[in-house]
Amino acid sequence: MHINPYLFILPRTPGQIVWNYKDHVQYELDLDYASRLTKLIANPNLFDSRNIIDIQLLEAGILTITKIDSPPWGWDELSKIYHIGTQNIPCEHPPQNIQEWSRQYLSHCDEVLSKPAPGKERSLMTSAQRIALPAPRALNGDNLDDALRQRKTCRSYTGEAITLEDVATLLYLSLGYLHEREHDDSVANGLHARRSSPSGGGLNACEGFVLAQNLRGLEPGIYAYHPDEHSLELINPLPELPLGHVLGGQHFINNLPFGLFITARFDKLWWKYEHSRAYRMAFVEAGHLSQTFQLVATALGLGTWLTGAFADDQIEKLLKIAGSPEQPLFFVGCGASDGRAMCQEMQDLLQESPT
């Protein structure tokens, strides 16, 4: 007898939850069942075919007659649980043709829209007035091919200020709700807001917080971007310590004039998609937005830098979203740069002669 290798055990008074994260089923065990399972985990050979608990654990797939091999995995168990636990969306009746798919999807959308939608506004607990941004400037003369070829990660910045017009252009073309697409009749009611980047289910689950360190016409601070109004709202002053302290020691951010924390409103995803695979879509959307931001910044003649290495709890406090369904996923920034991928300190170390 063997223990299923795809089990995750979660203590929940008065018992425990055993989750088979590969097959997406879970069971709640009382003290008797939990105690028996503990003994069988220690020694599967104690299995007794006359014990009703043992039989039920076997029927539930918690125990297996044959050994189940799990794939090689180079990271920790938590990442393995996340990856496998978000695989294979359960579908009781897979559509057999496009007509069936259309009916099922329409039925799903109707069911979702019958439930109260999460609020469009975030609860940021601030009474600050919103700051209207200037209209974005046109980039029609810029070549997408040039932007794609020139985009690179830079870690050396001059600290030169960025104009508010460039900031407005960056925010509108990456996170803004495009006015040019307001009258698109091919989308469901209530989901008309469209960005330049794709979004799972058209939910626009990702949001943005601006790091303003040296912007002409805007006081330094942390601002929430409101894409429907194309406006900013002051959330917090800049932290006393350099931001490099909360971004994994990456101190070349310290003179970056402009940055964007990309967050995800998980409550929007929960509203439409109950399966945990939708968690992946938050990161996919953040990636789309990040690339769009970088291409626009490159077209504006700015160097770009991005990272996913930061202290989540400190960033959550800085953005005033701690304890909420909105969570930080990524950071991207830009500024005038000499184009070097390495900071000067790293170059100095590499040029040192061995002793």
N, C-alpha and C positions, 0 to 999 in steps of 0.2 A: 504494500500500500504506500501511496505517496501523497504529499501535500501539494496542492495546486500552486505553481510558482507565481501566479498572477493574482495574489491576494494582498489586500491592504486592510489591516485591522485598525479600527478607529474606536477608542474608548468613549462610550456615551452612557452615563449613568441612567438607568440601573443595569445596563448590559454593555454589549459591544457590537459594533457594526463590522461585518466582514464583507468587503467589497471585492468582487471579481472584476477588476478593472479592464480586463481584456474582453469579457463577454457582456459588460455593462449590467451586471445584476448584483444586488446586495441583499444581505440577510442580517436580521437583528437577533443576536444570541443572548439568552438569559444566562444566569450564573452557572446552571448545570451544563448547558451546551458549551459555554465559554471555557469552563474548567476541563471538560472532556477534550475539547479541541487543543487546549494547552498541553495536555498529556500526550495527545497524538502527534503534535508538532515535535515534542521532545523525542518521541519514539513511535513512528508510524506502525511498527510491528505489533503494537498493542491493539490494533483494530480487531474488533470482535463482531462477527456477523450476526450474533444474537442480541447485540446491543442496539436498541432502536435509535439512539442518538448517532451512533457510528453509521448506521444505514442511511439516515437522513442527511448526514454530512456528505456521504458518498453520492447520494442522489442529487444533492445540490451542487456537486462539482467542486466542493471544498476539498474533499479527498478524491484521489484518482487511482484507478487500478494500475494503469501504466504510467511511467514517468513522462512528464511533459517537458521537453527541452525549451528553454528560452533563448532568444538570439544573443550573440555576443554584444556587450554594451560597455563602452569605454568611460562613460560618465557615471555619476552616482545614481542610486535607485530612484531618487525623486524625479530626475529628468526622464528616466525610463517609464515611471508611472505616468508622468504627464504625456509622453509621446504615445504610448500604447493606449492609455486611457482616453485619448481623443481621436483614436482611429475608428474607422468603420461606423458610419452613422447608421443606427438601427432603422430598418425600413421593413415593416411587416408585409406590405404589398407593393413591391417595386413596379413602377409604371412600365407597361409593355410597349408603349409607343408615345409619340409626342402629344397626341390628344389626351391620353391618360395623365401624362406629366402635367399638362396645362391645367387639367381639372383639379388634380391634387394640389398643385401649387396655388391655384386660385382659392381653393377651399382653405388651405393653410393661411393664406393672407387674410381671408375673411375672418377666420378664427382669431388671428392675432389682432386685427383691427377692432374686434369686438371687445377687447380688453383695454382698460385705461392705459394710455401711452405714458412713458416716463416724461417728466417735465422737460421742456426744451431748455429752460434756463437751469444753470448750475447754482447750487446753494453755496455761495462763496462768503456769505455773512459780511458783506461790505456795503457801505452806503456811499461809496465814492461815485462821483459823476463819471459818466462814460465820455471818452474822448473820441470824437469823430476823426477818422483818418482821411487824408486826402485821397482823391481818386487815383487808382493805379495808372501808371503810364504805359503806353502801348509798347510792345516788344516786337511789333510786326517786322521791323527791319532786321531783327536778329535771326541768325541761322541756327536751327535746332541741331544740325550736324556739327556746327562749331561748338555749341554748348556741351554736347555729348563727348566730343573729343577733348575739350579743355577741362571738364570737371575733374577735380582731384581733391584729395584730402590734404589740407594744409595745417601745419602746426606752428606757424610763425606769422604773427600779426603785428601790424604797425600801431594799432590802437587808434587809428584815424576814425573820426566820427562818420556815421552813416546818416544820410538825409532821411527825413520822415517819409518823403515820397518813395524812396526805394523800399523802406519798410512796408509801406502800404501796398506796394506792388507785389512784394514777396508774400505777404499775408493773404492778399486777395487771390492771387493765382495759385496758391498752394492750399489754403484752408478756407477761403471765402466761398460763400454761396453765390455762384455766378449769375448775375442779373441777366446775362445773355441766354440763359436756359430756363428762365422762370416760367415760360409758357409751354413747356414740354408736356404734351397731353398723353405721352406714352407711359407715364408712371402712375402709381396708385395715389389716391387722395391722401394728403398728409405727409407724403414723401417726395415732394417736388423739389426740395433743396438739392442742388447738384454742385459738386466740386469738379475740378479739373482731373482729379484722381479718382479711381473707382473705390467703392465702399461696399462691403458685404451687406446685401439686402437693401442698399440705398439708405442705410440708417445714419451714415456720417457719425459713427460711434466715437471717432477720435476728435479731440479738441486740442487747443494750443494755448500755452502760456508764454508770454514774451519776457525774455531777459533783456532789459534795456540798460546797458552800461555806458554807452556813449552815442546817443542819438540826438541829432540836431532838432530842437523843438520839442523834446520830451524829457521830463525829469527822470533820472535813473530810478529803477525799481523793477518789480515783478508785476506784469499786467496780464489779465485774462483777455483773450481775443474773442470777440463776439462776431461770428461770421455772418449772421443774418443782418446785423447793423453795420458791419465793417467798422467796428469801433474797439477801443481798448478801455479796460477798467483797472485802476490801480488796486493791487491786492496786498502787496507788502513792499517795504523798502528793500534795498539790496542788503543781504546779510553782512554782518560785521566782518566775519572771516572771509577770505578769498574763496570763490566758488570752487577752486581746485580742491579744497579740502573735502567737498562732498561729491566730487566727480572722480573718485579713485586716484587722487593725487595728480590729475592731469592739469597742471597749473598753467599751461599755455592758454587756458580759457580765461585767465584773469584779465587780460586786456582785449578780449573779444568784445567788440562793441555791441553785437546783437546776437541773440540766441533764441531758440524756440524749444520749450519742453512739450513733447507730444504725449498726450494722455489718452486714455480710453474710458468711455462711459460704458462700463459693463452692464449697467441697468438697461441700456438700449438694446444690447445684444441679448440679454436674458428675456427681454420682452418678446422678441421675435423667434429666437432660437433657444430651445430648452436643452439641446444636447451640448456637452462640453466641447465638442469640436469647434464650436463658434469662438472659443478662446483663441484658437489659432488665427482667426480672421482679424482679431484686434491687432496682432503683430504684423500681419500682411498689410493691413491698411496703413499702419504706421510707417511701414517700409515704402509704400507708394507715396505717401505724403513727404517723406524724407527725400526721396529722389526728385520729386517735383520741386521741392524747396531748393535743392542744390542746383538743379538745372536753371531755375529762374535766377538764383544768385550768381551763377556763372555767367549768364547772359547779361547781368548787370555789371560784370567786371569784378565781382567779389570772390575771394577764396572761401572755401567751405570746410567745416569740420563737423564730425558726428561721433556720438558715443552712446552706448547702452550701459556704461559702467558708472553707476552713481549709487549713493546711499538712499534707498527708497524712502525710509522713514523721515529723513531730513528734508528730502525734496517734497514729500507730501505736506509737511508742516509749512515749508516755504510757499507752496502753492495754495495752502489752506484747503486741502482735500483729504486730510487724514481721517480715516474711519469712514470714508464715503465709498460709493461704488465706482468713483472715478480714480484711476490709478495711473502713475507715470510709467511710460514705456521706453521713451527714447529722447535724445537731445540732438539737435542740429543747430549749428550757428554759422555766422559768416562775418566777413570784414575785409578791409584792405590787407593784402598779404603779399609777401615777396615770393609766394608760391612754393616755399620749401615744405616738404613732407615731414622733415625732422626739425624739431626745435633746436636752437643754437646750443643748448646745454648737451643734448644728445650728440650733436656733431662734434663738440669739443671732446667728449669722452672717447668717441671713435677715433679721433685724431691723436689721442695721447699715445706716446711711445710706450711699449711694454717695459716694465722695470725689471 
